[in-house]
Amino acid sequence: MTGSIAALGAGLAVIGAGIGIGQVGGKAMEGIARQPEASTKIQTAMIIAAALIEGVALFGVVVALLGK
């Protein structure tokens, strides 16, 4: 039973990361479309935010799998 709960937690962490990265990427594209001259600053911020989201998702997966 605990294995399925851990898998559910890991799945939720991955889904949350996918939604978060999708939001970050979409908003960055909107920002670049509105201000093309600021594309390097927006891209840098987007990459940092995506890396932080991935780190939190990885942490969530590890915690979920260690909890079983």
All heavy atoms as TSV, in Angstrom:
chain	resi	resn	atom	element	x	y	z
A	1	MET	N	N	0.825	-1.197	0.000
A	1	MET	CA	C	0.000	0.000	0.000
A	1	MET	C	C	0.868	1.259	0.000
A	1	MET	O	O	0.563	2.214	-0.687
A	1	MET	CB	C	-0.924	-0.033	1.217
A	1	MET	CG	C	-1.820	1.164	1.345
A	1	MET	SD	S	-3.053	1.145	0.051
A	1	MET	CE	C	-3.970	2.582	0.472
A	2	THR	N	N	1.952	1.241	0.775
A	2	THR	CA	C	2.779	2.445	0.847
A	2	THR	C	C	3.521	2.701	-0.463
A	2	THR	O	O	3.841	3.837	-0.760
A	2	THR	CB	C	3.783	2.357	2.006
A	2	THR	OG1	O	4.605	1.214	1.812
A	2	THR	CG2	C	3.084	2.292	3.336
A	3	GLY	N	N	3.796	1.644	-1.216
A	3	GLY	CA	C	4.459	1.819	-2.510
A	3	GLY	C	C	3.579	2.585	-3.487
A	3	GLY	O	O	4.061	3.426	-4.240
A	4	SER	N	N	2.284	2.302	-3.457
A	4	SER	CA	C	1.386	3.014	-4.361
A	4	SER	C	C	1.206	4.465	-3.925
A	4	SER	O	O	1.053	5.350	-4.766
A	4	SER	CB	C	0.033	2.312	-4.432
A	4	SER	OG	O	-0.572	2.271	-3.149
A	5	ILE	N	N	1.258	4.723	-2.639
A	5	ILE	CA	C	1.160	6.095	-2.151
A	5	ILE	C	C	2.416	6.873	-2.540
A	5	ILE	O	O	2.343	8.042	-2.935
A	5	ILE	CB	C	0.934	6.123	-0.630
A	5	ILE	CG1	C	-0.435	5.523	-0.300
A	5	ILE	CG2	C	1.035	7.535	-0.077
A	5	ILE	CD1	C	-0.693	5.335	1.169
A	6	ALA	N	N	3.569	6.222	-2.447
A	6	ALA	CA	C	4.819	6.870	-2.852
A	6	ALA	C	C	4.801	7.170	-4.349
A	6	ALA	O	O	5.250	8.238	-4.781
A	6	ALA	CB	C	6.002	5.985	-2.499
A	7	ALA	N	N	4.300	6.237	-5.141
A	7	ALA	CA	C	4.220	6.457	-6.584
A	7	ALA	C	C	3.255	7.597	-6.903
A	7	ALA	O	O	3.511	8.403	-7.805
A	7	ALA	CB	C	3.778	5.182	-7.283
A	8	LEU	N	N	2.175	7.689	-6.167
A	8	LEU	CA	C	1.220	8.784	-6.359
A	8	LEU	C	C	1.870	10.126	-6.027
A	8	LEU	O	O	1.716	11.104	-6.756
A	8	LEU	CB	C	-0.018	8.559	-5.498
A	8	LEU	CG	C	-1.132	9.586	-5.639
A	8	LEU	CD1	C	-1.708	9.547	-7.038
A	8	LEU	CD2	C	-2.204	9.323	-4.603
A	9	GLY	N	N	2.612	10.171	-4.935
A	9	GLY	CA	C	3.309	11.401	-4.561
A	9	GLY	C	C	4.351	11.801	-5.578
A	9	GLY	O	O	4.485	12.980	-5.926
A	10	ALA	N	N	5.097	10.837	-6.091
A	10	ALA	CA	C	6.105	11.127	-7.113
A	10	ALA	C	C	5.435	11.620	-8.393
A	10	ALA	O	O	5.921	12.554	-9.037
A	10	ALA	CB	C	6.940	9.882	-7.384
A	11	GLY	N	N	4.340	11.007	-8.755
A	11	GLY	CA	C	3.607	11.428	-9.947
A	11	GLY	C	C	3.074	12.844	-9.816
A	11	GLY	O	O	3.131	13.638	-10.757
A	12	LEU	N	N	2.553	13.176	-8.653
A	12	LEU	CA	C	2.054	14.534	-8.428
A	12	LEU	C	C	3.176	15.560	-8.490
A	12	LEU	O	O	2.993	16.669	-8.999
A	12	LEU	CB	C	1.331	14.617	-7.083
A	12	LEU	CG	C	-0.032	13.941	-7.021
A	12	LEU	CD1	C	-0.574	13.966	-5.604
A	12	LEU	CD2	C	-1.002	14.610	-7.973
A	13	ALA	N	N	4.344	15.200	-7.976
A	13	ALA	CA	C	5.486	16.110	-8.041
A	13	ALA	C	C	5.891	16.369	-9.484
A	13	ALA	O	O	6.179	17.507	-9.872
A	13	ALA	CB	C	6.657	15.543	-7.252
A	14	VAL	N	N	5.892	15.328	-10.304
A	14	VAL	CA	C	6.276	15.476	-11.704
A	14	VAL	C	C	5.223	16.269	-12.476
A	14	VAL	O	O	5.554	17.124	-13.311
A	14	VAL	CB	C	6.516	14.093	-12.345
A	14	VAL	CG1	C	6.702	14.196	-13.830
A	14	VAL	CG2	C	7.723	13.437	-11.695
A	15	ILE	N	N	3.957	16.019	-12.202
A	15	ILE	CA	C	2.891	16.772	-12.869
A	15	ILE	C	C	2.977	18.250	-12.502
A	15	ILE	O	O	2.841	19.130	-13.353
A	15	ILE	CB	C	1.513	16.187	-12.514
A	15	ILE	CG1	C	1.321	14.841	-13.214
A	15	ILE	CG2	C	0.389	17.150	-12.913
A	15	ILE	CD1	C	0.081	14.097	-12.782
A	16	GLY	N	N	3.223	18.525	-11.226
A	16	GLY	CA	C	3.361	19.913	-10.791
A	16	GLY	C	C	4.529	20.604	-11.465
A	16	GLY	O	O	4.434	21.772	-11.863
A	17	ALA	N	N	5.625	19.899	-11.625
A	17	ALA	CA	C	6.787	20.477	-12.302
A	17	ALA	C	C	6.483	20.744	-13.769
A	17	ALA	O	O	6.878	21.784	-14.314
A	17	ALA	CB	C	7.987	19.542	-12.185
A	18	GLY	N	N	5.792	19.844	-14.408
A	18	GLY	CA	C	5.430	20.051	-15.812
A	18	GLY	C	C	4.535	21.261	-15.997
A	18	GLY	O	O	4.728	22.060	-16.923
A	19	ILE	N	N	3.575	21.408	-15.112
A	19	ILE	CA	C	2.694	22.580	-15.182
A	19	ILE	C	C	3.484	23.857	-14.921
A	19	ILE	O	O	3.323	24.860	-15.621
A	19	ILE	CB	C	1.530	22.426	-14.184
A	19	ILE	CG1	C	0.601	21.311	-14.638
A	19	ILE	CG2	C	0.765	23.738	-14.030
A	19	ILE	CD1	C	-0.455	20.925	-13.622
A	20	GLY	N	N	4.361	23.817	-13.931
A	20	GLY	CA	C	5.156	25.004	-13.601
A	20	GLY	C	C	6.078	25.425	-14.724
A	20	GLY	O	O	6.163	26.609	-15.065
A	21	ILE	N	N	6.775	24.474	-15.323
A	21	ILE	CA	C	7.681	24.797	-16.420
A	21	ILE	C	C	6.895	25.272	-17.643
A	21	ILE	O	O	7.332	26.179	-18.359
A	21	ILE	CB	C	8.582	23.600	-16.748
A	21	ILE	CG1	C	9.556	23.386	-15.594
A	21	ILE	CG2	C	9.343	23.806	-18.051
A	21	ILE	CD1	C	10.420	22.178	-15.734
A	22	GLY	N	N	5.731	24.697	-17.857
A	22	GLY	CA	C	4.880	25.161	-18.953
A	22	GLY	C	C	4.443	26.602	-18.759
A	22	GLY	O	O	4.452	27.404	-19.706
A	23	GLN	N	N	4.082	26.952	-17.537
A	23	GLN	CA	C	3.694	28.332	-17.240
A	23	GLN	C	C	4.871	29.284	-17.432
A	23	GLN	O	O	4.721	30.356	-18.014
A	23	GLN	CB	C	3.173	28.441	-15.805
A	23	GLN	CG	C	1.830	27.786	-15.582
A	23	GLN	CD	C	0.715	28.618	-16.188
A	23	GLN	OE1	O	0.744	29.828	-16.161
A	23	GLN	NE2	N	-0.270	27.928	-16.732
A	24	VAL	N	N	6.026	28.905	-16.926
A	24	VAL	CA	C	7.212	29.759	-17.047
A	24	VAL	C	C	7.568	29.963	-18.514
A	24	VAL	O	O	7.828	31.088	-18.959
A	24	VAL	CB	C	8.403	29.148	-16.273
A	24	VAL	CG1	C	9.703	29.842	-16.633
A	24	VAL	CG2	C	8.164	29.232	-14.792
A	25	GLY	N	N	7.582	28.885	-19.279
A	25	GLY	CA	C	7.920	28.992	-20.702
A	25	GLY	C	C	6.914	29.824	-21.478
A	25	GLY	O	O	7.288	30.655	-22.312
A	26	GLY	N	N	5.642	29.623	-21.203
A	26	GLY	CA	C	4.605	30.383	-21.901
A	26	GLY	C	C	4.676	31.872	-21.604
A	26	GLY	O	O	4.588	32.712	-22.513
A	27	LYS	N	N	4.840	32.202	-20.339
A	27	LYS	CA	C	4.915	33.615	-19.962
A	27	LYS	C	C	6.200	34.253	-20.496
A	27	LYS	O	O	6.205	35.434	-20.858
A	27	LYS	CB	C	4.852	33.779	-18.447
A	27	LYS	CG	C	3.556	33.301	-17.839
A	27	LYS	CD	C	2.380	34.090	-18.364
A	27	LYS	CE	C	1.099	33.583	-17.731
A	27	LYS	NZ	N	-0.080	34.307	-18.203
A	28	ALA	N	N	7.285	33.489	-20.553
A	28	ALA	CA	C	8.524	34.022	-21.116
A	28	ALA	C	C	8.351	34.314	-22.602
A	28	ALA	O	O	8.822	35.343	-23.093
A	28	ALA	CB	C	9.673	33.040	-20.896
A	29	MET	N	N	7.669	33.443	-23.321
A	29	MET	CA	C	7.435	33.686	-24.738
A	29	MET	C	C	6.548	34.917	-24.940
A	29	MET	O	O	6.771	35.705	-25.867
A	29	MET	CB	C	6.768	32.471	-25.405
A	29	MET	CG	C	7.657	31.253	-25.485
A	29	MET	SD	S	9.150	31.568	-26.427
A	29	MET	CE	C	10.370	31.480	-25.159
A	30	GLU	N	N	5.555	35.086	-24.081
A	30	GLU	CA	C	4.726	36.293	-24.162
A	30	GLU	C	C	5.564	37.536	-23.907
A	30	GLU	O	O	5.408	38.554	-24.587
A	30	GLU	CB	C	3.596	36.223	-23.142
A	30	GLU	CG	C	2.501	35.262	-23.480
A	30	GLU	CD	C	1.417	35.220	-22.413
A	30	GLU	OE1	O	1.338	36.154	-21.590
A	30	GLU	OE2	O	0.643	34.254	-22.424
A	31	GLY	N	N	6.438	37.477	-22.923
A	31	GLY	CA	C	7.289	38.618	-22.610
A	31	GLY	C	C	8.248	38.947	-23.737
A	31	GLY	O	O	8.468	40.124	-24.059
A	32	ILE	N	N	8.816	37.917	-24.357
A	32	ILE	CA	C	9.731	38.148	-25.479
A	32	ILE	C	C	8.969	38.708	-26.674
A	32	ILE	O	O	9.480	39.569	-27.399
A	32	ILE	CB	C	10.480	36.851	-25.831
A	32	ILE	CG1	C	11.464	36.494	-24.705
A	32	ILE	CG2	C	11.216	36.977	-27.157
A	32	ILE	CD1	C	12.112	35.140	-24.855
A	33	ALA	N	N	7.737	38.245	-26.879
A	33	ALA	CA	C	6.933	38.771	-27.987
A	33	ALA	C	C	6.600	40.244	-27.772
A	33	ALA	O	O	6.547	41.023	-28.723
A	33	ALA	CB	C	5.655	37.958	-28.143
A	34	ARG	N	N	6.394	40.636	-26.521
A	34	ARG	CA	C	6.066	42.034	-26.238
A	34	ARG	C	C	7.298	42.927	-26.264
A	34	ARG	O	O	7.207	44.080	-26.681
A	34	ARG	CB	C	5.399	42.145	-24.871
A	34	ARG	CG	C	4.016	41.559	-24.839
A	34	ARG	CD	C	3.469	41.613	-23.417
A	34	ARG	NE	N	2.224	40.891	-23.323
A	34	ARG	CZ	C	1.044	41.478	-23.161
A	34	ARG	NH1	N	0.975	42.784	-23.075
A	34	ARG	NH2	N	-0.034	40.748	-23.071
A	35	GLN	N	N	8.419	42.432	-25.783
A	35	GLN	CA	C	9.647	43.229	-25.737
A	35	GLN	C	C	10.825	42.395	-26.251
A	35	GLN	O	O	11.572	41.810	-25.457
A	35	GLN	CB	C	9.938	43.691	-24.319
A	35	GLN	CG	C	8.946	44.699	-23.794
A	35	GLN	CD	C	9.339	45.190	-22.418
A	35	GLN	OE1	O	10.019	44.493	-21.681
A	35	GLN	NE2	N	8.900	46.382	-22.088
A	36	PRO	N	N	10.998	42.324	-27.541
A	36	PRO	CA	C	12.088	41.501	-28.089
A	36	PRO	C	C	13.478	41.955	-27.653
A	36	PRO	O	O	14.392	41.144	-27.583
A	36	PRO	CB	C	11.931	41.648	-29.604
A	36	PRO	CG	C	10.584	42.200	-29.828
A	36	PRO	CD	C	10.181	42.911	-28.585
A	37	GLU	N	N	13.633	43.228	-27.337
A	37	GLU	CA	C	14.956	43.720	-26.930
A	37	GLU	C	C	15.371	43.199	-25.562
A	37	GLU	O	O	16.547	43.239	-25.209
A	37	GLU	CB	C	14.992	45.257	-26.951
A	37	GLU	CG	C	14.107	45.938	-25.929
A	37	GLU	CD	C	12.663	46.126	-26.377
A	37	GLU	OE1	O	12.309	45.730	-27.500
A	37	GLU	OE2	O	11.877	46.662	-25.579
A	38	ALA	N	N	14.426	42.711	-24.774
A	38	ALA	CA	C	14.740	42.187	-23.440
A	38	ALA	C	C	14.807	40.664	-23.434
A	38	ALA	O	O	14.709	40.046	-22.371
A	38	ALA	CB	C	13.688	42.672	-22.443
A	39	SER	N	N	14.972	40.060	-24.586
A	39	SER	CA	C	14.887	38.594	-24.665
A	39	SER	C	C	15.995	37.896	-23.884
A	39	SER	O	O	15.758	36.835	-23.303
A	39	SER	CB	C	14.900	38.135	-26.123
A	39	SER	OG	O	16.125	38.459	-26.727
A	40	THR	N	N	17.192	38.462	-23.834
A	40	THR	CA	C	18.266	37.787	-23.103
A	40	THR	C	C	18.007	37.780	-21.597
A	40	THR	O	O	18.256	36.780	-20.934
A	40	THR	CB	C	19.624	38.445	-23.400
A	40	THR	OG1	O	19.562	39.834	-23.086
A	40	THR	CG2	C	20.003	38.274	-24.853
A	41	LYS	N	N	17.500	38.892	-21.071
A	41	LYS	CA	C	17.181	38.938	-19.640
A	41	LYS	C	C	16.030	37.982	-19.309
A	41	LYS	O	O	16.063	37.287	-18.293
A	41	LYS	CB	C	16.816	40.354	-19.224
A	41	LYS	CG	C	17.973	41.292	-19.175
A	41	LYS	CD	C	17.540	42.655	-18.651
A	41	LYS	CE	C	18.713	43.588	-18.570
A	41	LYS	NZ	N	18.330	44.900	-18.047
A	42	ILE	N	N	15.027	37.964	-20.175
A	42	ILE	CA	C	13.878	37.085	-19.941
A	42	ILE	C	C	14.306	35.626	-20.030
A	42	ILE	O	O	13.903	34.791	-19.206
A	42	ILE	CB	C	12.752	37.398	-20.947
A	42	ILE	CG1	C	12.195	38.801	-20.693
A	42	ILE	CG2	C	11.642	36.360	-20.867
A	42	ILE	CD1	C	11.246	39.290	-21.761
A	43	GLN	N	N	15.138	35.308	-21.009
A	43	GLN	CA	C	15.585	33.930	-21.179
A	43	GLN	C	C	16.414	33.474	-19.987
A	43	GLN	O	O	16.269	32.339	-19.525
A	43	GLN	CB	C	16.385	33.801	-22.466
A	43	GLN	CG	C	16.765	32.379	-22.794
A	43	GLN	CD	C	17.514	32.288	-24.109
A	43	GLN	OE1	O	17.933	33.289	-24.673
A	43	GLN	NE2	N	17.682	31.076	-24.600
A	44	THR	N	N	17.273	34.339	-19.485
A	44	THR	CA	C	18.088	33.979	-18.323
A	44	THR	C	C	17.211	33.704	-17.103
A	44	THR	O	O	17.396	32.704	-16.409
A	44	THR	CB	C	19.082	35.117	-18.014
A	44	THR	OG1	O	19.889	35.334	-19.155
A	44	THR	CG2	C	19.959	34.758	-16.832
A	45	ALA	N	N	16.251	34.580	-16.869
A	45	ALA	CA	C	15.341	34.391	-15.737
A	45	ALA	C	C	14.507	33.124	-15.907
A	45	ALA	O	O	14.248	32.403	-14.937
A	45	ALA	CB	C	14.438	35.607	-15.578
A	46	MET	N	N	14.107	32.836	-17.140
A	46	MET	CA	C	13.312	31.642	-17.407
A	46	MET	C	C	14.110	30.372	-17.122
A	46	MET	O	O	13.606	29.425	-16.524
A	46	MET	CB	C	12.850	31.637	-18.860
A	46	MET	CG	C	12.040	30.415	-19.253
A	46	MET	SD	S	11.692	30.292	-21.007
A	46	MET	CE	C	13.319	30.004	-21.675
A	47	ILE	N	N	15.366	30.346	-17.534
A	47	ILE	CA	C	16.197	29.160	-17.306
A	47	ILE	C	C	16.436	28.937	-15.819
A	47	ILE	O	O	16.375	27.810	-15.325
A	47	ILE	CB	C	17.522	29.284	-18.084
A	47	ILE	CG1	C	17.246	29.163	-19.582
A	47	ILE	CG2	C	18.518	28.221	-17.646
A	47	ILE	CD1	C	18.431	29.490	-20.456
A	48	ILE	N	N	16.673	30.016	-15.082
A	48	ILE	CA	C	16.870	29.893	-13.633
A	48	ILE	C	C	15.603	29.381	-12.962
A	48	ILE	O	O	15.657	28.488	-12.108
A	48	ILE	CB	C	17.325	31.238	-13.041
A	48	ILE	CG1	C	18.739	31.565	-13.522
A	48	ILE	CG2	C	17.275	31.213	-11.523
A	48	ILE	CD1	C	19.194	32.961	-13.186
A	49	ALA	N	N	14.454	29.933	-13.345
A	49	ALA	CA	C	13.191	29.497	-12.751
A	49	ALA	C	C	12.901	28.036	-13.088
A	49	ALA	O	O	12.451	27.267	-12.223
A	49	ALA	CB	C	12.055	30.387	-13.236
A	50	ALA	N	N	13.155	27.626	-14.319
A	50	ALA	CA	C	12.926	26.229	-14.710
A	50	ALA	C	C	13.831	25.285	-13.932
A	50	ALA	O	O	13.408	24.199	-13.526
A	50	ALA	CB	C	13.133	26.062	-16.211
A	51	ALA	N	N	15.070	25.698	-13.709
A	51	ALA	CA	C	15.989	24.864	-12.938
A	51	ALA	C	C	15.521	24.725	-11.489
A	51	ALA	O	O	15.607	23.636	-10.902
A	51	ALA	CB	C	17.394	25.454	-12.982
A	52	LEU	N	N	15.033	25.807	-10.916
A	52	LEU	CA	C	14.523	25.733	-9.538
A	52	LEU	C	C	13.287	24.845	-9.452
A	52	LEU	O	O	13.127	24.076	-8.487
A	52	LEU	CB	C	14.219	27.138	-9.015
A	52	LEU	CG	C	15.437	28.021	-8.766
A	52	LEU	CD1	C	15.003	29.434	-8.417
A	52	LEU	CD2	C	16.313	27.444	-7.678
A	53	ILE	N	N	12.417	24.938	-10.439
A	53	ILE	CA	C	11.216	24.089	-10.448
A	53	ILE	C	C	11.617	22.619	-10.568
A	53	ILE	O	O	11.062	21.755	-9.875
A	53	ILE	CB	C	10.276	24.508	-11.594
A	53	ILE	CG1	C	9.696	25.891	-11.318
A	53	ILE	CG2	C	9.153	23.497	-11.773
A	53	ILE	CD1	C	8.979	26.506	-12.496
A	54	GLU	N	N	12.568	22.325	-11.442
A	54	GLU	CA	C	13.037	20.945	-11.585
A	54	GLU	C	C	13.672	20.438	-10.296
A	54	GLU	O	O	13.507	19.269	-9.935
A	54	GLU	CB	C	14.046	20.844	-12.727
A	54	GLU	CG	C	13.407	20.803	-14.089
A	54	GLU	CD	C	12.606	19.544	-14.325
A	54	GLU	OE1	O	13.003	18.471	-13.852
A	54	GLU	OE2	O	11.576	19.644	-14.995
A	55	GLY	N	N	14.406	21.300	-9.608
A	55	GLY	CA	C	15.013	20.902	-8.332
A	55	GLY	C	C	13.970	20.548	-7.295
A	55	GLY	O	O	14.100	19.546	-6.575
A	56	VAL	N	N	12.923	21.344	-7.210
A	56	VAL	CA	C	11.851	21.063	-6.252
A	56	VAL	C	C	11.130	19.770	-6.629
A	56	VAL	O	O	10.787	18.968	-5.763
A	56	VAL	CB	C	10.867	22.248	-6.186
A	56	VAL	CG1	C	9.614	21.894	-5.418
A	56	VAL	CG2	C	11.546	23.460	-5.568
A	57	ALA	N	N	10.918	19.555	-7.928
A	57	ALA	CA	C	10.259	18.323	-8.365
A	57	ALA	C	C	11.103	17.103	-8.046
A	57	ALA	O	O	10.581	16.080	-7.585
A	57	ALA	CB	C	9.973	18.390	-9.854
A	58	LEU	N	N	12.400	17.194	-8.279
A	58	LEU	CA	C	13.287	16.080	-7.955
A	58	LEU	C	C	13.280	15.800	-6.460
A	58	LEU	O	O	13.250	14.646	-6.033
A	58	LEU	CB	C	14.703	16.370	-8.445
A	58	LEU	CG	C	15.731	15.268	-8.216
A	58	LEU	CD1	C	15.326	14.014	-8.979
A	58	LEU	CD2	C	17.098	15.730	-8.664
A	59	PHE	N	N	13.295	16.859	-5.667
A	59	PHE	CA	C	13.218	16.698	-4.216
A	59	PHE	C	C	11.909	16.012	-3.821
A	59	PHE	O	O	11.905	15.122	-2.969
A	59	PHE	CB	C	13.335	18.064	-3.530
A	59	PHE	CG	C	13.279	18.007	-2.050
A	59	PHE	CD1	C	14.346	17.511	-1.332
A	59	PHE	CD2	C	12.160	18.451	-1.361
A	59	PHE	CE1	C	14.311	17.455	0.066
A	59	PHE	CE2	C	12.108	18.393	0.020
A	59	PHE	CZ	C	13.181	17.899	0.724
A	60	GLY	N	N	10.812	16.412	-4.444
A	60	GLY	CA	C	9.518	15.788	-4.157
A	60	GLY	C	C	9.496	14.305	-4.508
A	60	GLY	O	O	8.953	13.481	-3.776
A	61	VAL	N	N	10.092	13.958	-5.641
A	61	VAL	CA	C	10.138	12.552	-6.058
A	61	VAL	C	C	10.975	11.738	-5.069
A	61	VAL	O	O	10.591	10.646	-4.660
A	61	VAL	CB	C	10.687	12.426	-7.493
A	61	VAL	CG1	C	10.998	10.999	-7.841
A	61	VAL	CG2	C	9.682	13.004	-8.488
A	62	VAL	N	N	12.119	12.272	-4.671
A	62	VAL	CA	C	13.001	11.549	-3.737
A	62	VAL	C	C	12.299	11.366	-2.394
A	62	VAL	O	O	12.346	10.274	-1.811
A	62	VAL	CB	C	14.350	12.291	-3.587
A	62	VAL	CG1	C	15.149	11.736	-2.439
A	62	VAL	CG2	C	15.135	12.210	-4.871
A	63	VAL	N	N	11.662	12.410	-1.899
A	63	VAL	CA	C	10.956	12.306	-0.610
A	63	VAL	C	C	9.815	11.285	-0.706
A	63	VAL	O	O	9.616	10.476	0.202
A	63	VAL	CB	C	10.441	13.679	-0.170
A	63	VAL	CG1	C	9.446	13.560	0.975
A	63	VAL	CG2	C	11.587	14.580	0.227
A	64	ALA	N	N	9.084	11.317	-1.832
A	64	ALA	CA	C	7.984	10.368	-1.995
A	64	ALA	C	C	8.498	8.927	-2.039
A	64	ALA	O	O	7.897	8.018	-1.446
A	64	ALA	CB	C	7.196	10.681	-3.259
A	65	LEU	N	N	9.605	8.698	-2.726
A	65	LEU	CA	C	10.111	7.340	-2.844
A	65	LEU	C	C	10.801	6.874	-1.550
A	65	LEU	O	O	10.815	5.678	-1.255
A	65	LEU	CB	C	11.056	7.231	-4.034
A	65	LEU	CG	C	10.379	7.412	-5.393
A	65	LEU	CD1	C	11.406	7.362	-6.505
A	65	LEU	CD2	C	9.302	6.377	-5.608
A	66	LEU	N	N	11.383	7.806	-0.821
A	66	LEU	CA	C	11.994	7.422	0.470
A	66	LEU	C	C	10.946	7.201	1.540
A	66	LEU	O	O	11.232	6.524	2.548
A	66	LEU	CB	C	12.985	8.506	0.928
A	66	LEU	CG	C	14.299	8.577	0.167
A	66	LEU	CD1	C	15.140	9.728	0.706
A	66	LEU	CD2	C	15.064	7.280	0.270
A	67	GLY	N	N	9.771	7.734	1.346
A	67	GLY	CA	C	8.701	7.583	2.342
A	67	GLY	C	C	8.075	6.216	2.373
A	67	GLY	O	O	7.316	5.886	3.259
A	68	LYS	N	N	8.400	5.387	1.411
A	68	LYS	CA	C	7.769	4.056	1.388
A	68	LYS	C	C	8.461	3.059	2.216
A	68	LYS	O	O	8.904	2.847	3.117
A	68	LYS	CB	C	7.660	3.520	-0.017
A	68	LYS	CG	C	8.943	3.044	-0.638
A	68	LYS	CD	C	8.629	2.485	-2.004
A	68	LYS	CE	C	9.729	1.565	-2.451
A	68	LYS	NZ	N	9.497	0.941	-3.676
